[in-house]
Structure formats: structure tokens, C-alpha cells
Amino acid sequence: MSRFARRWASAALVVGAFITPAVVATSVHAATIDNYVALGDSYSSGVGSNSYTLSSSCLRSVYAYPYLLSQQRPNTSLTFVACSGATTTDVLNTQIASVTASTNIVTISIGGNDLGFASLISNCVLADCNTALNNTRASASATLSPRLDAVYAAIKSHMAAGGKVVVLGYPHLFSTASCLGTTGITATERSNANLLSDEIDRVSSQHAIAAGFTYQSAIASFTGHAVCSSSAWLNGLNIFNTTESFHPTRSGQSSGYLALVRQVVG
């Protein structure tokens, strides 16, 4: 090898020593980014936290579990489209497009609004709602089953193969205790509302598991933290801001829902 060739070879090695690690680091960084899409309704958007700086129309909060998760997990890119009041139809029409072939984490809470759950509980404050709660429970499976299947199939078809999907359930709103937060809601109505939550939990779990997703029930983790509990993770009736009523507090999002998601995605 000539002196000229040896000098160029040496220069190439020196340059390579500086460039190669940077290129490798960039490639590793790109490979480890998790593209996370948060779908769903008010329980995912963060209603109940009383702070909606991410979206005033959809009531998205920095205290909601999707945002907290993205802040706590390195290299997690969040697309946050969960929206207060969303139904399964809304997920399919306006949210699912955010899930793409690069999406490898999806979370969702959905189904409560398809049954009018929030309105049912609000009506309990004003009048006897036992019949409505029991009738809704009886028809919940027939109403939700095809709608949940459609949503879960759409998620699966849009996202990256092998990605993680966490379907989150709804907690029992009430314990046996009463307080200002349960004003107008009788003990029987509270019990029937919890039975409706159980049925939604059962149906959602069945269809999520059938789709190959991970279902995380919120019932056990929220036990001891219902409305009127000494360490409540759920807001009771708020007559000054009814939107906040019967939704997770900031603690419910961080200690309740965030913890459930992290059990699956780390």
C-alpha cells in the first residue's frame, strides 16, 4: 500500500470512529421509540381533574393517565385523542385514524356512553333510577358486544403487529357509605349502579380478551376509593361543576388508571 493510500485509510478509520457510534446511537434511539395512541372517552381524557389545558373541547388533561404515562416512559411519543362524551361510533369516526402502522401501544376506555351511563347516574340524583339501571344492565351485552368488536377489530387492523393494546374498565362508583357526594342517590340505586359497572366490566373483558388485547378491570384497584371514601379516587356530585361529577380525581388517574396501564406496558 502506498503512503498516500495508507494516509487515506488511517483518516477513514479516524472519521469512522467518530461517525459510527453516532449513527448507531441514532438507529437505536429510533428503534426504541414507542408510538402510543390514547383512545376513548372521558375516563381516558381526564375529566374529573378540573384542568383541561390540552383540549378544552374534549376535556383532555395533563393529569390524565395517557399524558402521565408519556411523561414517565422514556422515548414514548403520545397521540392523545380520547375525548369526553365519546362513544364507540366516535372512536371509529374520529379517533381510529390516529392509529397507524407505527403505533405499538394503544389504550382505551369505551362503552359507558353507548349505554348513557353518565346520564343515568345524573338522573338518579333527581328521581328514582332503579328501573332504568336494571333495564340498561339487562341490555348491555346486546348493545355493547357488536360495537366493541368493531372498535377492537379496527384497532387491530390499523396498528403495528405485535403491539400492546390495554382496554381499561370502569370502577364501582359507590361504596355502602353516603355523603354530600351521593346526594339524592339511594342505597339501592348505588348498588344497582355498581351492578351495571360489573356487567360493563364483564362484557368489555370478554370481547377485549377475544380480540387478543389485555383487559384491566378498575373495580378491584378502586375498591376503598369510591365516592365518599376517606381516600376517594372518584368525584361525587359537584353541583357547582356537574361535568366533574362521578369521574376519577387526579389520584384516580395517577394511582388508579396509570398504575393499571404500567402493569402491562412498563
C-alpha positions as CSV (number, residue, x, y, z in Angstrom):
1,M,0.0,0.0,0.0
2,S,1.4,3.4,-0.9
3,R,2.0,6.2,1.6
4,F,-1.0,8.1,0.1
5,A,-3.3,5.1,0.4
6,R,-2.2,4.4,4.0
7,R,-3.0,8.0,4.9
8,W,-6.5,7.8,3.5
9,A,-7.1,4.5,5.2
10,S,-6.0,6.0,8.5
11,A,-8.2,9.1,8.0
12,A,-11.1,6.9,7.2
13,L,-10.7,4.9,10.5
14,V,-10.5,8.1,12.5
15,V,-13.6,9.5,10.9
16,G,-15.4,6.2,11.3
17,A,-14.5,6.2,15.0
18,F,-16.5,9.4,15.4
19,I,-19.3,8.8,13.0
20,T,-20.2,5.2,13.6
21,P,-21.2,5.5,17.3
22,A,-23.5,8.5,16.5
23,V,-25.1,6.6,13.6
24,V,-25.6,3.5,15.8
25,A,-27.0,5.6,18.7
26,T,-29.5,7.3,16.3
27,S,-30.6,4.0,15.0
28,V,-31.0,2.5,18.5
29,H,-32.9,5.6,19.6
30,A,-35.3,5.4,16.6
31,A,-35.8,1.7,17.2
32,T,-36.8,2.1,20.8
33,I,-39.4,4.9,20.4
34,D,-42.9,3.7,21.4
35,N,-45.7,5.3,19.4
36,Y,-48.6,5.5,21.8
37,V,-52.2,6.4,20.9
38,A,-54.7,7.1,23.7
39,L,-58.3,6.5,22.5
40,G,-61.6,6.6,24.4
41,D,-63.9,8.6,26.5
42,S,-63.8,11.0,29.5
43,Y,-62.2,8.4,31.8
44,S,-59.2,8.5,29.5
45,S,-59.3,12.2,28.6
46,G,-59.1,13.1,32.2
47,V,-62.5,14.5,33.1
48,G,-62.6,15.0,36.9
49,S,-59.2,16.5,37.2
50,N,-60.5,20.1,36.8
51,S,-57.7,21.1,34.4
52,Y,-58.1,20.8,30.6
53,T,-55.2,22.6,29.1
54,L,-54.6,20.0,26.4
55,S,-58.1,20.4,24.9
56,S,-61.0,22.5,26.2
57,S,-63.4,20.9,23.8
58,C,-62.5,17.2,24.6
59,L,-61.5,18.0,28.2
60,R,-58.0,16.5,27.9
61,S,-55.9,16.9,30.9
62,V,-52.2,16.8,31.8
63,Y,-53.4,14.8,34.8
64,A,-54.9,12.1,32.7
65,Y,-53.1,8.7,32.7
66,P,-52.1,8.9,29.0
67,Y,-50.2,12.1,29.4
68,L,-48.7,10.9,32.7
69,L,-47.6,7.7,31.1
70,S,-45.9,9.5,28.2
71,Q,-44.0,11.7,30.6
72,Q,-42.8,8.8,32.8
73,R,-41.7,6.5,30.0
74,P,-38.6,7.5,28.1
75,N,-38.9,7.6,24.3
76,T,-42.7,7.5,24.3
77,S,-44.5,9.6,21.7
78,L,-48.1,10.3,22.6
79,T,-51.0,11.0,20.3
80,F,-53.8,11.8,22.7
81,V,-57.3,11.7,21.1
82,A,-59.5,10.5,23.9
83,C,-62.5,12.8,24.2
84,S,-65.2,13.4,26.7
85,G,-68.5,12.0,25.7
86,A,-67.0,9.7,23.1
87,T,-69.0,6.6,22.0
88,T,-67.8,3.6,20.0
89,T,-69.0,5.4,16.9
90,D,-66.9,8.4,17.7
91,V,-63.8,6.2,18.1
92,L,-64.4,4.7,14.7
93,N,-65.3,8.0,13.0
94,T,-62.8,10.5,14.5
95,Q,-60.2,8.7,16.7
96,I,-59.1,5.5,15.0
97,A,-57.3,7.4,12.1
98,S,-54.6,8.3,14.7
99,V,-53.7,4.6,15.0
100,T,-51.2,3.7,12.2
101,A,-48.8,1.0,11.3
102,S,-46.2,2.6,13.5
103,T,-48.4,2.6,16.6
104,N,-47.3,-0.1,19.1
105,I,-49.2,1.0,22.2
106,V,-52.9,1.7,22.4
107,T,-55.1,2.4,25.5
108,I,-58.8,2.8,25.5
109,S,-61.8,3.1,27.8
110,I,-65.1,3.0,25.9
111,G,-68.7,1.8,26.2
112,G,-70.1,3.7,29.0
113,N,-71.5,6.5,26.8
114,D,-73.1,3.9,24.5
115,L,-75.2,3.0,27.4
116,G,-75.8,6.5,28.6
117,F,-74.2,5.7,31.9
118,A,-73.4,9.3,32.9
119,S,-77.0,10.4,32.2
120,L,-78.3,7.5,34.2
121,I,-76.3,8.5,37.3
122,S,-77.2,12.1,36.9
123,N,-80.9,11.1,36.7
124,C,-80.5,9.2,40.0
125,V,-79.9,12.5,41.7
126,L,-83.2,13.8,40.6
127,A,-85.5,10.8,40.6
128,D,-85.8,7.1,41.1
129,C,-83.5,5.4,38.6
130,N,-83.6,1.8,39.6
131,T,-85.7,0.6,36.7
132,A,-83.5,2.4,34.2
133,L,-80.3,1.0,35.7
134,N,-81.7,-2.6,35.7
135,N,-83.0,-2.3,32.2
136,T,-79.7,-1.0,30.9
137,R,-77.9,-3.8,32.7
138,A,-80.1,-6.3,31.1
139,S,-79.5,-5.0,27.6
140,A,-75.8,-4.1,28.0
141,S,-74.4,-7.1,26.3
142,A,-76.6,-6.9,23.3
143,T,-75.8,-3.2,22.9
144,L,-72.1,-3.3,23.5
145,S,-71.0,-6.6,22.0
146,P,-71.1,-5.7,18.3
147,R,-69.9,-2.2,18.9
148,L,-66.9,-3.3,21.0
149,D,-66.0,-5.9,18.4
150,A,-66.0,-3.3,15.7
151,V,-63.7,-1.0,17.6
152,Y,-61.3,-3.7,18.6
153,A,-61.1,-5.0,15.1
154,A,-60.4,-1.5,13.8
155,I,-57.6,-1.0,16.3
156,K,-56.0,-4.4,15.4
157,S,-56.2,-3.7,11.7
158,H,-54.6,-0.2,12.0
159,M,-51.7,-0.7,14.4
160,A,-48.4,-2.4,14.2
161,A,-48.4,-6.2,14.5
162,G,-47.4,-7.3,18.0
163,G,-48.3,-4.0,19.6
164,K,-49.9,-3.8,23.0
165,V,-53.5,-2.8,23.5
166,V,-54.8,-2.1,27.0
167,V,-58.5,-1.9,27.4
168,L,-59.5,-0.2,30.7
169,G,-62.7,-0.8,32.6
170,Y,-64.8,1.4,34.8
171,P,-64.8,1.2,38.6
172,H,-67.6,0.9,41.1
173,L,-68.6,4.5,41.7
174,F,-70.1,3.8,45.1
175,S,-69.4,2.1,48.4
176,T,-72.0,1.5,51.1
177,A,-71.3,4.9,52.6
178,S,-73.3,8.1,51.8
179,C,-72.2,11.7,51.9
180,L,-72.8,15.0,50.1
181,G,-71.3,13.4,47.0
182,T,-74.2,10.9,46.8
183,T,-77.0,13.5,47.5
184,G,-80.3,12.2,46.1
185,I,-78.9,8.7,45.3
186,T,-80.4,6.0,47.5
187,A,-78.5,2.9,48.8
188,T,-80.4,0.7,46.3
189,E,-79.6,3.0,43.4
190,R,-75.9,2.9,44.4
191,S,-76.0,-0.8,44.5
192,N,-77.7,-1.1,41.1
193,A,-75.2,1.4,39.6
194,N,-72.3,-0.8,40.8
195,L,-74.1,-3.9,39.3
196,L,-74.2,-2.1,35.9
197,S,-70.5,-1.4,36.2
198,D,-70.0,-5.1,36.8
199,E,-71.9,-6.0,33.7
200,I,-70.0,-3.5,31.5
201,D,-66.8,-4.9,33.0
202,R,-67.8,-8.5,32.2
203,V,-68.8,-7.7,28.6
204,S,-65.8,-5.5,27.9
205,S,-63.4,-8.1,29.3
206,Q,-64.9,-10.9,27.3
207,H,-64.6,-9.0,24.0
208,A,-61.2,-7.5,24.7
209,I,-59.7,-10.8,25.5
210,A,-61.3,-12.4,22.5
211,A,-59.6,-9.7,20.4
212,G,-56.2,-10.7,21.9
213,F,-56.0,-7.5,24.0
214,T,-55.2,-7.0,27.7
215,Y,-58.1,-6.1,29.8
216,Q,-57.5,-4.2,33.0
217,S,-60.6,-4.1,35.3
218,A,-60.7,-1.0,37.5
219,I,-63.1,-2.5,40.0
220,A,-60.6,-4.1,42.4
221,S,-58.0,-1.3,42.2
222,F,-60.6,1.4,43.0
223,T,-62.1,-0.6,45.9
224,G,-61.7,1.5,49.0
225,H,-61.5,4.7,46.9
226,A,-65.2,5.1,45.8
227,V,-67.2,8.3,46.2
228,C,-67.5,9.1,49.9
229,S,-64.4,7.1,50.8
230,S,-61.8,8.8,53.1
231,S,-59.3,8.5,50.2
232,A,-61.7,8.8,47.3
233,W,-60.3,8.5,43.7
234,L,-63.7,9.4,42.3
235,N,-65.6,12.7,42.5
236,G,-69.1,12.7,43.9
237,L,-71.8,15.0,42.9
238,N,-70.5,18.5,42.2
239,I,-73.4,20.9,41.9
240,F,-71.1,23.8,41.0
241,N,-69.4,21.9,38.1
242,T,-71.5,18.9,37.2
243,T,-69.1,17.8,34.5
244,E,-66.6,16.8,37.2
245,S,-69.2,14.6,38.9
246,F,-68.6,10.8,39.1
247,H,-65.3,10.9,37.3
248,P,-61.8,10.0,38.5
249,T,-59.9,12.6,40.5
250,R,-56.2,13.3,39.8
251,S,-55.4,10.5,42.3
252,G,-57.7,8.2,40.4
253,Q,-55.9,8.8,37.2
254,S,-52.3,8.5,38.7
255,S,-52.8,5.9,41.4
256,G,-55.6,4.0,39.7
257,Y,-55.5,4.0,35.9
258,L,-51.9,4.9,35.3
259,A,-50.8,2.0,37.6
260,L,-53.1,-0.4,35.7
261,V,-51.5,0.6,32.3
262,R,-48.0,0.4,33.7
263,Q,-48.6,-3.2,34.8
264,V,-48.9,-4.0,31.1
265,V,-46.5,-1.6,29.2
266,G,-44.0,-1.0,32.0
